[in-house]
Amino acid sequence: MAYLNPSAGAVREGKQAAASANAAAMTTTAAAGANPTKAEFDKVVTDLGVLRAAHNDLLTKLRAAGLLAT
């Protein structure tokens, strides 16, 4: 919401960060047995990497827009 800056007499608008893509769909499913297999574990590691990349992308764009401290 815009507001009036009394000292400058100018309307100030909030900034908007650049768009950030949604994280890809998760590839993991529930483990078939009591202990996950190596393939199931590797899927979790891959999904974590995808989420980490999406998170870092969002933080970078918020910093570039001046909405988050560096």
Secondary structure, 3 states (H helix, E strand, C coil): CCEEECCCCEEECCCCCCCCCCCCCCCCCCCCCCCCCHHHHHHHHHHHHHHHHHHHHHHHHHHHCCCCCC
